[in-house]
Every structure is written in C-alpha cells, then in structure tokens.
C-alpha cells in the first residue's frame, strides 16, 4: 500500500507555470476571499470558549472542505454531524425492501450534501432496477432528512406514496396567511394573493416573505 501511494504521489507531483510561478498540478485550493473568510472563522473559534457539538477533538472545529482535502482521494468530503467527529467521508445511501429486507439499491455520494438532495436519484435508480423484474414501486419510506417540497412533488408526480415526516419546526399554517387550495396560493392579511415559489408543493408550499410588496 505504501509503495502504491508513493507511486501515485509521484504521478500527481508534476508542476506547471502559472503567472510566472511554479504550481503543483496536484495542488487544490479555494478562492482567496473564501480562504480569508475561513481564516477569520477559525480565529473566532480559537477565541471562543464554547465547544460546538460534533467536535471530539479540540482542533476538529478547524476542519472544512475549504481548507482540507485528501490528494489521494479528492472526492472525499468532510462531513459535519452533531455528536460525530469531523473527517473525510462519503455519504452512503441504501434502499431496502422493508417486507423482506432485500437490498434493492446502494450508492455513494459526496458527504457535504444533504440527504434530501439524493432522494430523486435513489428513487429513479430503484424503480429502474425494479422495472427490469416487472415490479413497480408504490410506497417509499424515509426519515425527516429526506423531507422537502421538491421531493414530495417528485413522488406525487410518479404516483408514489411517500411516508416521509416533515421537520419538527415545519408549520403547516401561518397565522394571517390562509392557504387557498383551489388557487394554490396564500392570501395575505390585506387579502392579496401571495404567489408561491416555483419549488412549492401542493398543500405543503415553501413560504417566503417579501413576494407581495403591498403586504405589511
């Protein structure tokens, strides 16, 4: 293994000229303004006596995808999860038949994304595999991490019943803004229509303020 890594380092250790300077081809960096912002963030963390959740080591707070990467595995990403140490990972997703326990699909994605970002790709690939056996997916179960309006709409368009709980802070109704299901819109306190964002979902739209300039 050591010989292999040494060989890879030598292969990726070439250099080129850029702006009159010699730059390693294996060198990866973030834009200067992002590095400065990250440096300020690190300085604030060092001066803060409060230890954030997920930092099992005193220096774990200083790890981010802007400052760290693995040259032998550049697709690995530092993941952040409460109660877990920050380290380079991949996100593993698995689809299982809940009745028989049969694994129908498994995939790996970048670890710096959200679970909800990958439900569509998982759903399409699962159905494609089931379709080859003349099976149809009609029900999908997932935890609240996969909850968003876009995913609910995706499942509804494909006539799949999604058993995905909403986030704990989700508000089905907003005081003073009644929802008109027939018109698929909210009404503001001045009884003016409040347009839904394009990624809204019938019955569970994503509410954002500021669309109606005449509203208080």
C-alpha positions as CSV (number, residue, x, y, z in Angstrom):
1,X,0.0,0.0,0.0
2,X,2.8,2.4,0.9
3,X,4.5,1.7,-2.4
4,X,1.3,2.4,-4.3
5,X,0.6,5.7,-2.5
6,X,4.2,6.7,-3.2
7,X,3.8,5.9,-6.9
8,X,0.5,7.9,-7.0
9,X,2.2,10.9,-5.3
10,X,5.0,10.8,-7.9
11,X,2.5,10.6,-10.8
12,X,0.5,13.5,-9.4
13,X,3.5,15.5,-8.4
14,X,4.0,17.3,-11.7
15,X,4.3,21.1,-11.9
16,X,3.3,23.8,-14.4
17,X,3.9,27.5,-14.8
18,X,1.2,30.0,-13.9
19,X,1.6,33.7,-13.7
20,X,5.4,33.2,-13.6
21,X,5.2,30.8,-10.7
22,X,5.7,27.1,-10.4
23,X,2.4,25.5,-9.3
24,X,1.9,21.8,-8.5
25,X,-0.7,20.0,-10.6
26,X,-1.9,18.2,-7.5
27,X,-2.4,21.5,-5.6
28,X,-6.1,22.3,-5.0
29,X,-7.2,25.5,-3.3
30,X,-10.2,27.7,-2.7
31,X,-10.6,31.3,-3.9
32,X,-8.6,33.9,-1.9
33,X,-11.7,35.6,-0.5
34,X,-13.1,32.3,0.8
35,X,-9.8,31.4,2.5
36,X,-9.8,34.8,4.2
37,X,-13.3,34.3,5.4
38,X,-12.4,30.8,6.7
39,X,-9.3,32.2,8.4
40,X,-11.5,34.7,10.3
41,X,-13.9,31.9,11.2
42,X,-11.0,29.8,12.6
43,X,-9.8,32.8,14.6
44,X,-13.2,33.3,16.1
45,X,-13.4,29.6,17.0
46,X,-10.0,29.6,18.7
47,X,-11.0,32.6,20.8
48,X,-14.4,31.1,21.7
49,X,-14.6,29.2,25.0
50,X,-17.7,27.3,23.7
51,X,-17.1,23.9,22.1
52,X,-19.6,23.2,19.4
53,X,-21.3,19.8,19.1
54,X,-19.6,17.3,16.9
55,X,-16.0,18.3,17.8
56,X,-14.5,15.3,19.5
57,X,-11.1,16.9,19.3
58,X,-10.1,20.5,20.1
59,X,-8.9,21.1,16.5
60,X,-11.8,19.4,14.8
61,X,-13.6,22.7,14.5
62,X,-10.9,24.0,12.2
63,X,-11.6,21.3,9.6
64,X,-13.6,22.2,6.5
65,X,-13.7,21.4,2.8
66,X,-12.2,24.9,2.1
67,X,-9.0,24.1,3.9
68,X,-8.6,20.3,3.8
69,X,-8.7,17.5,1.3
70,X,-7.1,14.2,0.6
71,X,-4.8,14.3,-2.5
72,X,-5.2,10.6,-2.9
73,X,-9.0,10.7,-2.7
74,X,-10.1,14.2,-3.7
75,X,-13.8,13.2,-3.9
76,X,-13.9,12.6,-0.2
77,X,-15.6,15.4,1.8
78,X,-15.5,16.5,5.4
79,X,-18.9,15.8,6.9
80,X,-20.4,17.6,9.9
81,X,-22.9,15.8,12.1
82,X,-23.8,16.6,15.7
83,X,-22.0,14.3,18.1
84,X,-19.7,13.0,15.4
85,X,-16.0,13.9,14.7
86,X,-15.4,15.8,11.5
87,X,-13.5,13.7,9.0
88,X,-13.3,12.9,5.3
89,X,-16.2,10.6,4.3
90,X,-18.6,9.6,1.6
91,X,-22.4,9.6,2.0
92,X,-23.8,6.0,1.7
93,X,-27.5,5.6,0.8
94,X,-29.3,2.3,0.8
95,X,-32.8,1.2,-0.4
96,X,-34.2,-1.8,1.3
97,X,-37.4,-3.8,0.9
98,X,-39.0,-3.4,4.3
99,X,-41.0,-6.6,4.0
100,X,-38.2,-9.0,3.1
101,X,-35.1,-7.0,4.0
102,X,-33.7,-7.3,0.5
103,X,-31.3,-4.5,-0.5
104,X,-32.5,-3.1,-3.9
105,X,-30.1,-0.3,-4.3
106,X,-27.0,1.3,-2.8
107,X,-25.0,4.3,-3.8
108,X,-22.2,6.7,-2.6
109,X,-22.4,10.5,-2.9
110,X,-20.4,13.5,-1.7
111,X,-20.6,13.8,2.1
112,X,-21.0,17.5,2.2
113,X,-24.6,17.4,0.8
114,X,-28.0,16.9,2.4
115,X,-29.9,13.6,2.4
116,X,-32.8,15.3,0.7
117,X,-30.6,16.1,-2.3
118,X,-30.3,12.4,-3.3
119,X,-33.8,11.1,-2.9
120,X,-34.7,11.7,-6.6
121,X,-31.6,9.8,-7.9
122,X,-32.2,7.0,-5.5
123,X,-35.9,6.7,-6.4
124,X,-35.2,6.7,-10.1
125,X,-32.5,4.0,-9.9
126,X,-34.6,1.8,-7.6
127,X,-37.5,2.0,-10.0
128,X,-35.3,1.3,-13.0
129,X,-33.9,-1.8,-11.2
130,X,-37.4,-3.0,-10.1
131,X,-38.8,-2.4,-13.6
132,X,-36.4,-4.9,-15.1
133,X,-38.2,-7.5,-12.9
134,X,-41.6,-6.1,-13.9
135,X,-42.1,-4.6,-10.4
136,X,-43.5,-1.2,-9.5
137,X,-42.6,1.0,-6.5
138,X,-45.8,2.4,-5.0
139,X,-44.6,3.3,-1.4
140,X,-41.4,4.9,-0.2
141,X,-40.4,5.3,3.5
142,X,-37.7,7.7,4.6
143,X,-36.7,9.7,7.6
144,X,-37.2,13.5,8.0
145,X,-33.8,14.2,6.5
146,X,-35.3,13.5,3.1
147,X,-38.2,15.9,3.7
148,X,-38.7,18.9,1.3
149,X,-41.4,20.1,-1.1
150,X,-39.5,19.1,-4.2
151,X,-39.2,15.5,-3.1
152,X,-42.9,15.3,-2.2
153,X,-43.8,16.7,-5.6
154,X,-41.4,14.2,-7.3
155,X,-43.1,11.3,-5.6
156,X,-46.6,12.6,-6.3
157,X,-45.9,13.0,-10.0
158,X,-44.9,9.4,-10.1
159,X,-47.9,8.2,-8.1
160,X,-45.7,7.0,-5.2
161,X,-47.0,7.4,-1.7
162,X,-44.2,8.9,0.4
163,X,-44.1,8.3,4.1
164,X,-41.6,11.0,5.0
165,X,-42.2,13.0,8.1
166,X,-41.7,16.8,7.9
167,X,-39.1,18.6,10.0
168,X,-40.1,19.3,13.6
169,X,-40.1,23.1,13.0
170,X,-42.4,22.8,10.0
171,X,-45.5,25.0,10.2
172,X,-48.4,23.7,8.0
173,X,-50.3,27.0,8.6
174,X,-49.0,30.6,9.0
175,X,-51.2,32.9,11.1
176,X,-52.6,35.7,8.9
177,X,-51.8,33.9,5.6
178,X,-54.6,31.5,4.9
179,X,-54.0,28.9,2.1
180,X,-56.4,28.8,-0.9
181,X,-56.1,25.2,-2.0
182,X,-58.2,25.8,-5.2
183,X,-56.0,28.6,-6.4
184,X,-52.8,27.1,-4.9
185,X,-51.9,30.3,-3.3
186,X,-51.7,32.2,0.1
187,X,-53.7,35.3,0.9
188,X,-52.0,38.0,2.9
189,X,-53.7,40.0,5.7
190,X,-54.7,42.6,3.1
191,X,-56.5,39.7,1.1
192,X,-54.0,40.0,-1.7
193,X,-52.6,36.9,-3.4
194,X,-49.2,35.8,-2.2
195,X,-47.5,33.8,-5.0
196,X,-45.9,30.5,-4.1
197,X,-42.2,29.9,-5.1
198,X,-41.6,27.7,-8.1
199,X,-40.4,24.8,-5.9
200,X,-43.6,24.8,-3.9
201,X,-45.6,21.7,-3.3
202,X,-49.4,21.5,-3.3
203,X,-50.6,21.5,0.3
204,X,-47.1,21.9,1.6
205,X,-45.7,25.0,-0.1
206,X,-42.4,26.6,0.9
207,X,-43.3,30.0,2.3
208,X,-41.1,33.0,1.8
209,X,-41.8,36.6,2.8
210,X,-41.4,39.6,0.6
211,X,-43.2,38.4,-2.6
212,X,-46.1,40.8,-2.1
213,X,-44.7,44.3,-1.7
214,X,-48.1,45.7,-0.6
215,X,-48.4,43.4,2.4
216,X,-47.3,44.6,5.9
